[in-house]
Amino acid sequence: MKLTVLVDNNTIIDRYFYGEPGVSYFIEDEDIKVLFDVGYSKLYIKNAIKMGLDIKNIDSVVISHGHNDHTGGLFDLIKFYTECKIEKINYNKPKLIAHPLAFLDKETKEGEEIGSLIKEDKLRQHFNTNLSKDPIWLTDKLVFLGEIERTNDFENKTPIGVVKHKGETRDDYVLDDSALAYKTEKGLIIITGCSHAGICNIIEYAKKVCKEDRILDVIGGFHLLDPDEKVIQATCKYIKQNNIKDIHPCHCTDLKSKIALSKSSNLKEVGVGLVLEYK
């Protein structure tokens, strides 16, 4: 499996790509191509073209959760495919995979829009859509985890704004937050968007779904932005106890948290242009 970082808050020095506060990864497993999240804008398309990656022929678009820094680029992807159709350029109509709650209206407590501006009915016109709480295997080794079981007592205790569903407005604990897991011979690779469900909850659920306790690497947002001391201590303890070989925390993980995490595992840098390969 090969993972290329198309969008992150950071870019790698001397690699002339664009960055923004969002996430997008291009994942290749044998002949299958997966786009995991689409950032906040069309930057992921610009970066992919510069990298020589073929956005026209991806098999699946997987959305980690419904916030705008992970779904904002859907408008530009629809526009990209529409222009291909107009110009009679061959392209593959990909599957769109996400949690059923991913495309609901989401706002801050102050009423600011933070959810996807493209809603489910419009997405179904342009993608083969599969919204599922259950895990979906994209290949024999790569799985969308679906709704994450939340089993510990220290993560996901504070809502992120509000969500509107079936005529009600309620605190949003981002139940739509999910992730990917990839099975290698040496253990699991966990790929996250923001980890609103809790990075430790995600890892535990990936272990359950994949029937594998060894964790080789975790890459993505850890949702550790000025976390409570109890949260960062418990997270570091969990990572150390599980002998997680490498971690690539990025996007929504602050410097203080990275420093703390580096004492529990081999922490590595992430930026646009990074390529990771696993067997």
TACORHU-V367043 format. One record per pair of residues at least 4 apart in sequence whose ideal C-beta (glycine too) atoms are under 7 Angstrom apart, sorted by the first residue. I is the first residue (numbers start at 1). J is the second residue. Records with the same first field share a line. If there is no record, write none. Layout:
I: J + J
//
This chain:
1: 27 + 28 + 29 + 141 + 142 + 182 + 278
2: 28 + 275 + 277
3: 25 + 27 + 191 + 276
4: 25 + 26 + 51 + 53 + 275
5: 25 + 270 + 271 + 272 + 273 + 274
6: 24 + 25 + 26 + 44 + 47 + 48 + 272
7: 20 + 22 + 23 + 24 + 39 + 43 + 44 + 47 + 272
8: 19 + 23 + 250 + 251 + 270 + 271 + 272
9: 19 + 21 + 250 + 251
10: 19 + 250 + 270 + 271
11: 15 + 17 + 19 + 271 + 272 + 273
12: 271 + 272 + 273 + 274
15: 273
17: 47 + 50 + 272 + 273
18: 43 + 46 + 47 + 272
19: 272
20: 39 + 40 + 41 + 43
21: 40 + 69
22: 39 + 40 + 69 + 70 + 72
23: 37 + 39 + 70 + 193 + 220 + 221 + 251
24: 35 + 37 + 38 + 39 + 44 + 73
25: 36 + 37 + 191
26: 35 + 48 + 53
27: 34 + 36
28: 33
29: 139 + 141 + 142
30: 139
32: 59 + 138 + 139
33: 57 + 58 + 59
34: 58 + 59 + 60 + 62 + 138
35: 58 + 61
36: 62 + 64 + 180 + 191
37: 63 + 64 + 70 + 193
38: 44 + 71 + 72 + 73 + 74 + 77
39: 43 + 44 + 69 + 72 + 73
40: 68 + 69 + 72 + 73
41: 72 + 73 + 76
42: 46 + 73 + 76
43: 47
44: 48 + 73
45: 49 + 55 + 76 + 80
46: 50
47: 51 + 272
48: 53 + 55
55: 80
56: 84 + 89 + 91 + 92
57: 91 + 92
58: 92 + 94
59: 92 + 94 + 95
60: 94 + 95 + 97 + 138
61: 94 + 96 + 127
62: 97 + 144 + 180
63: 70 + 71 + 98 + 102
64: 70 + 177 + 178 + 179 + 192 + 193 + 194
65: 70 + 102 + 174 + 176 + 177 + 178 + 193 + 194 + 196
66: 71 + 102 + 103 + 104 + 106 + 115 + 116 + 176
67: 71 + 106 + 114 + 115 + 194
68: 72 + 114 + 115 + 116
70: 193
71: 116 + 118
73: 77
74: 78 + 116 + 118
75: 79 + 117 + 118
76: 80
77: 81
78: 82 + 126
79: 83
80: 84
81: 85 + 91 + 126
82: 86
83: 87
84: 89 + 91
93: 127 + 128
94: 127
95: 127 + 128 + 130
96: 123 + 127 + 128 + 129
97: 130 + 136 + 144
98: 102 + 131 + 176
99: 131 + 133 + 146 + 147 + 176 + 178
100: 131 + 133
101: 165 + 175 + 176
102: 131 + 176
103: 116 + 119 + 120 + 123
104: 115 + 163 + 164 + 165
105: 115 + 163 + 164
106: 114 + 115 + 161 + 163 + 172
107: 111 + 112 + 113 + 114 + 161 + 162
108: 112 + 114 + 161
109: 161 + 162
114: 161
118: 122 + 123
120: 124
123: 127 + 129
124: 129
130: 136
132: 136 + 146
133: 146 + 147
134: 146
135: 143 + 144 + 145 + 146 + 209
136: 143 + 144 + 146
137: 143
138: 142 + 143 + 144
141: 182 + 183
142: 180 + 182
143: 180 + 181 + 209 + 210
144: 178 + 180
145: 178 + 179 + 180 + 181 + 205 + 206 + 209
146: 178
147: 175 + 178
148: 177 + 178 + 197 + 201 + 202 + 205
149: 201 + 205
150: 156 + 197 + 198 + 201
151: 201 + 204
152: 198 + 200 + 201
154: 230 + 231 + 234
155: 198 + 200 + 201 + 231
156: 173 + 196 + 197 + 198 + 201
159: 171 + 172 + 173
160: 172 + 174 + 196
161: 172
162: 169 + 170 + 171 + 172
163: 170 + 172
164: 169
174: 196 + 197
177: 194 + 196 + 197
179: 190 + 191 + 192 + 193 + 202
180: 191
181: 188 + 189 + 190 + 206 + 209 + 210
182: 188 + 189 + 278
183: 188 + 210 + 212
184: 189 + 216 + 278 + 279
185: 279
186: 214 + 216
187: 212 + 214 + 215 + 216
188: 206 + 210 + 212 + 214 + 215 + 216
189: 216 + 217 + 278
190: 202 + 203 + 206 + 215 + 218
191: 219 + 220
192: 199 + 202 + 220 + 221
193: 220 + 221
194: 221 + 223 + 251 + 252
195: 199 + 202 + 220 + 221 + 222 + 223
196: 223
197: 201 + 202
198: 202
199: 203 + 222 + 223 + 235
200: 204 + 235 + 238
201: 205
202: 206
203: 207 + 215 + 218
204: 208
205: 209
206: 210
207: 212 + 213
215: 242 + 244
216: 245 + 246
217: 245 + 246 + 247 + 248
218: 244 + 247 + 248
219: 248 + 270 + 276
220: 250 + 251
221: 250 + 251 + 252 + 253
222: 249 + 253 + 257
223: 252
224: 232 + 235 + 253 + 254 + 257
225: 252 + 254
226: 254
227: 231 + 232 + 257
229: 233
230: 234
231: 235
232: 236 + 257 + 260
233: 237
234: 238
235: 239
236: 240 + 260 + 261 + 263 + 264
237: 241
238: 242
239: 244 + 247 + 261 + 264 + 265
240: 264
244: 265
245: 266
246: 265 + 266 + 268
247: 261 + 265 + 267
248: 268 + 270
249: 253 + 258 + 261 + 267
250: 270
253: 257 + 258
255: 259
256: 260
257: 261
258: 262 + 267
261: 265 + 267
262: 267
270: 274
//
